[in-house]
Amino acid sequence: MQVQRIGNTEIRKFDEISRMPLEARWLFPSIDEAFVDANRHWLGPNLVEPGSTRLYMSFHSYVIRTRHHTILVDACNGNHKHRPSMPAWNDLDTPYLANLAAIGVRPEEIDIVLCTHLHADHVGWNTRLENGRWVPTFPNARYLMARVEYEYLFEQHCKRPEAPVNRGSFEDSVLPVVEHGRADMVELDHVVERELGDDVWLSPACGHTPGHVFVNVGDHGRERAVFTGDVVHHPIQFADPSIGNLADFDHQQAYETRLGLMRRYADTDTLLLTGHFPSPTAGRIISYGDQFRFAFEAD
């Protein structure tokens, strides 16, 4: 993804895992191979694996630089995280921090970490392993988490502390941040920064999780860029927004949020910074008859 500039705000993406093929039916239980094949022509080999119906996804973070703050959005999977229920994420050893350094940012420079939601593949680099303990990766940052999201997961953790919550990520990537005093629980419409048209704020995008949020950049209420998290996992969902993800907390609400996103931003100049689309990742929604398509920005 090329560097995006929204007013005085600069947005860069860096990868943890640039492309991973995943079985379509694992991602989307209601999908069938015929539907994947019927949409292969416009999705192309960057999004559907040639010779199969596996769908490509990436795992990446964004850095937003405003006049006042350096903000990291979504912290991927993390290294050395034990995820036996998801072998593809288990005990990873990726050059994530080197990739962050390659875009000119050190962990100490991050002022704010925003998680669109608290699933394992969006919070993993909240912490790193140091002398056998999980410590905040970004030592000077405030970690903003949606209050309703955290409270729901904390309740699950308290009910069954022996059962890993969110594949164990709540215990190793969320609670240590709280215990180190770096977490701020915020409402779903929290304003992160207000600065003469270069605002950064959250807005509700629930369904995939109880407290999923969009991260918005622009004039408050007039979004010029939206970080979509897991409201949409793959561009094939634009052809049928009712296709839901395996991990959706509330399938109907997730569908309504996804369809609302498409209807609101179709044929506008609002840029979508997606959570799992492979490079070039960013793009805009366009109408296509009674469906939608995703038009990627030039890489």
FENRABEL-V237889 format. One line per field, one symbol per residue. ss: DSSP state (a for helix, b for strand, c for the rest). psi: psi as a letter, one per 40 degrees, with the letter a starting at -180 (. if undefined). burial: 1 if it has 16 or more other C-alpha atoms within 10 Angstrom, else 0. A space follows every 10 residues. Layout:
ss=???
psi=???
burial=???
This chain:
ss=cccbbbccbb bbbbbbbbbb bbcaaaaccc ccaaaaaaaa aaaccccbcc ccccbbbbbb bbbbbccccb bbbccccccc ccccccaaac cccccaaaaa aaccccaaac cbbbccccca aaaaaabbbb ccbbbbcccc cbbbbbaaaa aaaaaaaaac ccccaaaaaa aaaaaaaaac ccbbbbcccc bbbcccccbb bbbbcccccc ccbbbbbbbc cbbbbbbbbc ccccaaaacc cccccccccc aaaaaaaaaa aaaaaccccc bbbbcccccc cbbbbbbbcc bbbbbbccc
psi=hihhhgbehh hiiiidhdhh hihddddgde iidddddded dddieedhhh eafihhiihi iihhhaddih hhhhfadiif hhgdegddeh figifddddd ddefhideeh dhhhhdifid eeedediihh feihihdgde ihhhihdddd dddddddddg eehhhfeedd deedddddde feihhiiefh hdhhgfefih iiihfiddid fiiihihahh eghdihhebf dhdiddeddg eehiidehdh dddddddddd ddddehfieh hhhidehihe diaihiigbe aiihhiih.
burial=1001010010 1111111011 0101101100 1000010001 0010001110 0011111111 1111110001 1111111110 1110000011 0100011001 0000001001 1111111111 1111111110 0001111110 1111110111 0011001000 0000111111 1111111000 0110111101 1110001111 1111111111 1111111111 0011111111 1111111111 1111100100 1011111110 1100110001 1111111111 1111110000 011101100
